[in-house]
Amino acid sequence: MKCLRFAYKYLLYIFAILKLKWLFWVFNYKKDEIQWKLGFFKAKKLFKIENHYHNKLLKERDVKKRESLYQQAYHEIYSFYLKYAPEITNYGFSEDLLLPYIDYFSKKVVLDYGCGYGNSSSILSRYASHVYAVDASRIALEAAKVKYKSTKNIEFIHHASPYVWLEDESIDAVYSIDVVEHLHPEDFKIHLNEIYRILTKGGIYLFITCDGDYGPSDCSSWFYPKGFGIKPRGIHLKEYTFVELIQLVAASGYKIAEIPKLDFPFGIVIRK
């Protein structure tokens, strides 16, 4: 049985190397909801959009120009989803990934970084005293404002820069899911330093991200197999291994607050 599984994975790898995307699509039976919804040709169109911005963002050295590119990219990606899969508004978020850590946010002032349609912000608002919910997509934010307009302790804010407008030591806890892999590597370093700056002493940052050893985990995985060392080619700019993440957070001055869960995806809780 193990030999058959290995042969199957190797066959998918050969299809990917030979750029036979349609064969990879047909033989890959592990399709998620959005893949079934889109079908091969629309999925390929989305991959082309994401790959375009993937290359532009990685090549751009100016942080302000990258900020503009983030906004363009997510406007086009969210517009695509609205057109072809409007009912899917929780893609990439699972309540089960947040609730094990929820005590960190109880009665705290919280920043939800990369809130998307506000699903995570809604969960956090039940426990936190106030939630600043930020995202690079105006489309997602406008939808979130409508959906959660009766929730008084959430403040939705459009924000696409790795630099944060909040004052020093003004936030007790920060949360993000599927965000760090979307940032240019230089922007991720800025991001970590900025979060450190705005956290109160002893404040925590929980970020949940994909495992770089098991990628790619963006829409590249619809056409390329996981676990063969293939780097993401969609809107994920860099998928980090556990060791890489530990090195980066240590360089920014954080301490590990909780031993991370090394499942896929995994969460890391770091403390100022």
Sine and cosine of phi, psi and omega as CSV:
sin_phi,cos_phi,sin_psi,cos_psi,sin_omega,cos_omega
0.00,0.00,-0.65,0.76,0.02,-1.00
-0.90,0.44,-0.60,0.80,0.02,-1.00
-0.90,0.43,-0.62,0.78,0.02,-1.00
-0.92,0.40,-0.66,0.75,0.03,-1.00
-0.90,0.44,-0.67,0.75,0.03,-1.00
-0.89,0.45,-0.69,0.72,0.00,-1.00
-0.89,0.46,-0.62,0.79,0.02,-1.00
-0.90,0.43,-0.73,0.68,0.01,-1.00
-0.90,0.44,-0.63,0.78,0.00,-1.00
-0.92,0.39,-0.59,0.81,0.05,-1.00
-0.89,0.46,-0.69,0.72,0.05,-1.00
-0.88,0.47,-0.63,0.77,0.03,-1.00
-0.88,0.47,-0.68,0.73,0.02,-1.00
-0.89,0.46,-0.68,0.73,0.04,-1.00
-0.86,0.51,-0.67,0.74,-0.03,-1.00
-0.92,0.40,-0.71,0.70,-0.02,-1.00
-0.88,0.47,-0.62,0.78,0.00,-1.00
-0.99,0.12,0.06,1.00,0.02,-1.00
0.86,0.51,0.57,0.82,0.05,-1.00
-1.00,-0.06,0.94,0.35,-0.12,-0.99
-0.86,0.51,-0.62,0.79,-0.06,-1.00
-0.93,0.37,-0.58,0.82,0.06,-1.00
-0.94,0.34,-0.65,0.76,0.05,-1.00
-0.86,0.51,-0.70,0.72,-0.02,-1.00
-0.88,0.48,-0.72,0.70,-0.05,-1.00
-0.90,0.43,-0.70,0.71,-0.10,-1.00
-0.99,0.11,-0.27,0.96,0.01,-1.00
-0.99,0.12,0.98,-0.21,-0.06,-1.00
-0.99,0.11,-0.18,0.98,-0.03,-1.00
-1.00,0.02,0.88,0.48,0.02,-1.00
-1.00,0.00,0.63,-0.78,0.05,-1.00
-1.00,-0.02,-0.03,-1.00,-0.10,-0.99
-0.85,0.53,-0.70,0.71,-0.08,-1.00
-0.93,0.36,-0.55,0.83,0.05,-1.00
-0.90,0.43,-0.72,0.70,0.02,-1.00
-0.88,0.47,-0.61,0.79,-0.02,-1.00
-0.92,0.39,-0.69,0.73,-0.09,-1.00
-0.98,0.19,-0.66,0.75,-0.14,-0.99
0.98,0.17,0.16,-0.99,-0.16,-0.99
-0.87,0.49,-0.76,0.65,-0.16,-0.99
-0.94,0.33,-0.63,0.78,0.06,-1.00
-0.95,0.32,-0.61,0.79,0.06,-1.00
-0.88,0.47,-0.66,0.75,0.03,-1.00
-0.90,0.43,-0.59,0.81,0.03,-1.00
-0.91,0.42,-0.68,0.73,0.03,-1.00
-0.89,0.45,-0.67,0.74,0.03,-1.00
-0.86,0.51,-0.64,0.77,0.01,-1.00
-0.89,0.45,-0.65,0.76,0.04,-1.00
-0.89,0.45,-0.77,0.64,-0.05,-1.00
-0.90,0.43,-0.64,0.77,0.00,-1.00
-0.90,0.43,-0.60,0.80,0.04,-1.00
-0.86,0.52,-0.75,0.66,-0.03,-1.00
-0.97,0.25,-0.50,0.87,0.10,-1.00
-0.82,0.57,-0.77,0.64,-0.03,-1.00
-0.93,0.36,-0.67,0.74,-0.01,-1.00
-0.90,0.43,-0.69,0.73,-0.04,-1.00
-0.92,0.39,-0.66,0.75,-0.02,-1.00
-0.93,0.37,-0.50,0.87,0.00,-1.00
-0.99,0.15,-0.40,0.91,-0.08,-1.00
-0.97,0.23,0.82,-0.58,-0.04,-1.00
-1.00,-0.10,-0.31,0.95,-0.05,-1.00
-1.00,0.03,0.84,-0.55,-0.09,-1.00
-0.90,0.43,-0.59,0.81,0.01,-1.00
-0.93,0.37,-0.62,0.78,0.04,-1.00
-0.93,0.36,-0.56,0.83,0.08,-1.00
-0.91,0.41,-0.60,0.80,0.05,-1.00
-0.85,0.53,-0.69,0.72,0.05,-1.00
-0.91,0.42,-0.63,0.78,0.01,-1.00
-0.91,0.40,-0.62,0.78,0.07,-1.00
-0.84,0.55,-0.72,0.70,-0.03,-1.00
-0.90,0.44,-0.69,0.72,0.03,-1.00
-0.89,0.47,-0.71,0.71,-0.06,-1.00
-0.88,0.48,-0.76,0.65,-0.09,-1.00
-0.97,0.24,-0.42,0.91,0.13,-0.99
-0.91,0.41,-0.69,0.72,-0.02,-1.00
-0.94,0.34,-0.63,0.78,-0.01,-1.00
-0.93,0.37,-0.72,0.69,0.03,-1.00
-0.92,0.40,-0.57,0.82,0.07,-1.00
-0.89,0.46,-0.63,0.77,0.04,-1.00
-0.88,0.48,-0.75,0.66,-0.01,-1.00
-0.90,0.45,-0.64,0.77,0.02,-1.00
-0.87,0.49,-0.58,0.81,-0.04,-1.00
-0.97,0.23,-0.68,0.74,-0.16,-0.99
-0.96,-0.29,-0.34,0.94,0.00,-1.00
-0.52,-0.85,0.88,0.48,-0.12,-0.99
-0.91,0.41,-0.36,0.93,-0.04,-1.00
-0.98,0.20,-0.22,0.98,-0.03,-1.00
-1.00,-0.06,0.97,-0.26,-0.02,-1.00
-0.83,-0.55,0.14,0.99,0.02,-1.00
-0.83,-0.56,0.35,0.94,-0.06,-1.00
-0.89,0.46,0.81,-0.59,0.01,-1.00
1.00,-0.03,-0.12,0.99,0.00,-1.00
-0.88,-0.47,0.65,-0.76,0.10,-0.99
-0.67,-0.75,0.79,-0.62,0.04,-1.00
-0.84,0.54,-0.55,0.84,-0.03,-1.00
-0.90,0.43,-0.39,0.92,0.01,-1.00
-0.99,0.15,-0.36,0.93,-0.03,-1.00
-1.00,-0.10,-0.67,0.74,-0.15,-0.99
-0.85,0.52,-0.55,0.84,0.04,-1.00
-0.88,0.48,-0.32,0.95,-0.04,-1.00
-0.95,-0.33,0.12,0.99,-0.25,-0.97
-0.90,0.43,-0.43,0.90,-0.01,-1.00
-0.88,0.47,-0.43,0.90,0.03,-1.00
-0.90,0.44,-0.35,0.94,-0.12,-0.99
-0.95,-0.30,-0.01,1.00,-0.06,-1.00
-0.89,0.45,0.85,-0.53,0.05,-1.00
0.87,0.49,0.50,0.87,-0.03,-1.00
-0.94,-0.35,0.34,-0.94,0.21,-0.98
-1.00,0.04,0.86,-0.51,-0.22,-0.97
-0.85,-0.52,0.59,-0.80,0.18,-0.98
-0.94,-0.34,0.88,-0.48,0.09,-1.00
-0.99,-0.15,0.98,-0.22,-0.16,-0.99
-1.00,-0.07,0.92,-0.40,-0.07,-1.00
1.00,0.09,0.81,0.58,-0.17,-0.98
-0.98,0.22,-0.28,0.96,-0.01,-1.00
0.86,0.51,-0.78,-0.62,-0.02,-1.00
-0.98,0.18,0.13,0.99,0.11,-0.99
1.00,0.06,0.18,0.98,-0.02,-1.00
-0.89,0.45,-0.71,0.71,0.03,-1.00
-0.93,0.37,-0.60,0.80,0.01,-1.00
-0.88,0.47,-0.63,0.78,0.02,-1.00
-0.89,0.46,-0.69,0.72,0.04,-1.00
-0.90,0.44,-0.72,0.69,-0.02,-1.00
-0.88,0.47,-0.60,0.80,-0.06,-1.00
-0.90,0.43,-0.38,0.93,0.02,-1.00
-0.95,0.32,-0.34,0.94,-0.08,-1.00
-0.89,-0.45,-0.60,0.80,-0.08,-1.00
-0.98,0.18,0.34,-0.94,0.08,-1.00
-0.98,0.20,-0.58,0.81,0.04,-1.00
-0.44,-0.90,0.59,-0.81,-0.01,-1.00
-0.81,-0.59,0.87,-0.49,0.21,-0.98
-1.00,0.01,0.89,-0.46,-0.06,-1.00
-0.92,-0.38,0.90,-0.44,-0.09,-1.00
-0.85,-0.52,0.51,-0.86,0.05,-1.00
-0.37,-0.93,0.38,-0.92,0.00,-1.00
-0.99,0.11,-0.19,0.98,-0.05,-1.00
-0.98,-0.20,0.89,-0.46,0.08,-1.00
-0.93,0.37,-0.54,0.84,0.01,-1.00
-0.87,0.50,-0.75,0.66,-0.01,-1.00
-0.90,0.43,-0.67,0.74,-0.04,-1.00
-0.91,0.41,-0.67,0.75,0.02,-1.00
-0.89,0.45,-0.63,0.78,0.06,-1.00
-0.91,0.41,-0.64,0.77,0.00,-1.00
-0.91,0.41,-0.64,0.77,0.00,-1.00
-0.88,0.48,-0.63,0.78,0.02,-1.00
-0.94,0.34,-0.73,0.69,-0.07,-1.00
-0.91,0.42,-0.60,0.80,-0.09,-1.00
-0.90,-0.43,0.53,0.85,-0.05,-1.00
-0.90,0.44,-0.41,0.91,0.00,-1.00
-1.00,0.08,-0.13,0.99,0.01,-1.00
-1.00,0.02,0.95,-0.31,-0.19,-0.98
-0.98,0.18,-0.32,0.95,-0.07,-1.00
-0.98,-0.19,0.33,0.94,0.14,-0.99
-0.92,-0.38,0.74,-0.68,0.06,-1.00
-0.87,-0.49,0.95,-0.30,-0.03,-1.00
-1.00,0.06,0.77,-0.64,-0.12,-0.99
-0.68,-0.73,0.74,-0.67,0.08,-1.00
-0.98,0.19,0.78,-0.62,-0.08,-1.00
-0.39,-0.92,0.80,-0.60,-0.05,-1.00
-0.78,-0.63,0.10,1.00,-0.05,-1.00
-0.99,-0.16,0.54,-0.84,0.12,-0.99
-0.93,0.37,-0.33,0.94,0.08,-1.00
-0.99,0.13,0.67,-0.74,-0.10,-1.00
-0.95,-0.30,0.67,-0.74,-0.07,-1.00
-0.98,0.21,-0.23,0.97,-0.12,-0.99
-0.95,0.32,0.43,-0.90,-0.04,-1.00
-0.97,0.26,0.32,-0.95,0.04,-1.00
-0.84,0.55,0.66,-0.75,0.10,-0.99
0.77,0.64,0.73,0.69,-0.03,-1.00
-0.93,-0.35,-0.09,1.00,-0.06,-1.00
-0.82,-0.57,0.70,-0.72,-0.01,-1.00
-1.00,0.09,-0.57,0.82,-0.07,-1.00
-0.46,-0.89,0.57,-0.82,-0.01,-1.00
-0.82,-0.58,0.61,-0.79,0.01,-1.00
-0.74,-0.67,0.64,-0.77,0.17,-0.99
-0.50,-0.86,0.54,-0.84,0.09,-1.00
-0.73,-0.68,0.76,-0.64,-0.01,-1.00
0.80,0.59,0.75,0.66,0.01,-1.00
-0.89,-0.45,-0.77,0.64,-0.18,-0.98
-0.87,0.49,-0.52,0.85,0.00,-1.00
-0.96,0.27,-0.21,0.98,0.03,-1.00
-1.00,0.02,-0.14,0.99,-0.06,-1.00
-1.00,-0.05,0.58,-0.82,0.19,-0.98
-0.84,0.54,0.63,-0.77,-0.03,-1.00
-0.78,0.63,-0.61,0.79,0.05,-1.00
-0.94,0.34,-0.58,0.82,0.04,-1.00
-0.94,0.35,-0.52,0.85,0.05,-1.00
-0.91,0.41,-0.62,0.78,0.06,-1.00
-0.90,0.44,-0.69,0.72,0.06,-1.00
-0.88,0.48,-0.70,0.71,0.00,-1.00
-0.83,0.56,-0.75,0.66,0.00,-1.00
-0.88,0.48,-0.67,0.74,0.01,-1.00
-0.92,0.40,-0.62,0.79,0.01,-1.00
-0.93,0.36,-0.66,0.75,0.05,-1.00
-0.90,0.44,-0.65,0.76,0.06,-1.00
-0.86,0.51,-0.66,0.75,-0.02,-1.00
-0.89,0.45,-0.67,0.74,-0.10,-0.99
-1.00,0.10,-0.27,0.96,0.00,-1.00
-0.95,0.30,0.62,-0.79,0.16,-0.99
-0.94,0.35,0.30,-0.95,0.02,-1.00
-0.87,0.49,0.80,-0.60,-0.06,-1.00
1.00,0.08,-0.03,1.00,0.02,-1.00
-0.93,0.38,0.38,-0.93,-0.08,-1.00
-0.85,-0.53,0.40,-0.92,0.13,-0.99
-0.79,-0.61,0.89,-0.45,0.12,-0.99
-0.98,-0.22,0.88,-0.47,0.14,-0.99
-0.82,-0.57,0.70,-0.71,0.00,-1.00
-0.94,-0.33,0.79,-0.62,-0.10,-1.00
-0.59,-0.81,0.22,-0.98,0.03,-1.00
-0.98,0.21,0.27,-0.96,-0.04,-1.00
-1.00,-0.09,0.90,-0.44,-0.04,-1.00
-0.88,0.48,-0.37,0.93,0.04,-1.00
-0.98,0.21,-0.19,0.98,-0.09,-1.00
-0.85,-0.52,0.32,0.95,-0.07,-1.00
-1.00,0.07,-0.02,-1.00,0.06,1.00
-0.98,0.19,0.42,-0.91,-0.07,-1.00
-0.85,-0.53,0.08,1.00,0.16,-0.99
-1.00,-0.05,-0.33,-0.94,-0.06,-1.00
-0.94,0.34,-0.07,1.00,0.16,-0.99
-0.84,0.54,-0.55,0.84,-0.06,-1.00
-0.93,0.37,-0.19,0.98,0.07,-1.00
-0.97,0.26,-0.31,0.95,-0.07,-1.00
-0.77,-0.64,-0.11,0.99,0.00,-1.00
-0.70,-0.71,0.63,-0.78,-0.08,-1.00
-0.97,0.25,0.49,-0.87,0.07,-1.00
-0.99,0.15,0.46,-0.89,0.15,-0.99
0.99,0.16,0.20,0.98,0.02,-1.00
-0.94,-0.35,0.23,0.97,0.00,-1.00
0.98,0.18,0.24,0.97,0.02,-1.00
-0.99,0.17,0.81,-0.59,-0.03,-1.00
-0.98,0.20,0.45,-0.89,0.01,-1.00
-0.90,0.45,0.55,-0.84,0.01,-1.00
-0.81,-0.58,0.05,1.00,0.05,-1.00
-0.99,-0.12,-0.64,-0.77,-0.10,-1.00
-0.98,0.19,-0.14,0.99,0.17,-0.98
-0.97,0.24,0.87,-0.50,-0.05,-1.00
-1.00,0.06,-0.55,0.84,0.10,-0.99
-0.38,-0.92,0.79,-0.61,0.09,-1.00
-0.98,-0.21,0.84,-0.54,-0.17,-0.99
-1.00,-0.06,0.59,-0.81,0.18,-0.98
-0.98,0.18,0.26,-0.97,0.01,-1.00
-0.86,0.51,-0.69,0.72,-0.02,-1.00
-0.89,0.46,-0.68,0.73,0.01,-1.00
-0.87,0.48,-0.67,0.74,-0.01,-1.00
-0.91,0.41,-0.69,0.73,0.01,-1.00
-0.87,0.48,-0.65,0.76,0.02,-1.00
-0.90,0.43,-0.66,0.75,-0.03,-1.00
-0.93,0.36,-0.70,0.71,-0.02,-1.00
-0.94,0.35,-0.55,0.84,0.05,-1.00
-0.91,0.40,-0.63,0.78,0.00,-1.00
-0.91,0.42,-0.42,0.91,0.02,-1.00
-1.00,-0.02,0.00,1.00,0.11,-0.99
0.99,-0.16,0.03,1.00,-0.03,-1.00
-0.98,0.21,0.33,-0.94,0.19,-0.98
-0.89,-0.46,0.49,-0.87,0.04,-1.00
-0.97,0.25,0.84,-0.55,-0.02,-1.00
-1.00,-0.01,-0.46,0.89,-0.02,-1.00
-0.54,-0.84,0.66,-0.75,0.05,-1.00
-0.89,0.46,0.84,-0.54,-0.09,-1.00
-0.92,0.40,0.47,-0.88,0.10,-1.00
-0.99,0.11,0.90,-0.44,-0.12,-0.99
-1.00,0.01,0.59,0.81,0.13,-0.99
-1.00,0.04,-0.17,-0.99,0.05,-1.00
-0.87,-0.50,0.86,-0.51,-0.14,0.99
-0.97,0.24,0.15,-0.99,0.01,-1.00
-0.89,-0.46,0.45,-0.89,0.02,-1.00
-0.94,-0.34,0.62,-0.79,0.06,-1.00
-0.83,-0.56,0.79,-0.61,0.06,-1.00
-0.96,-0.29,0.89,-0.46,0.00,-1.00
-0.88,-0.48,0.48,-0.88,-0.11,-0.99
-0.80,-0.60,0.61,-0.80,0.07,-1.00
-0.97,0.24,0.00,0.00,0.00,0.00
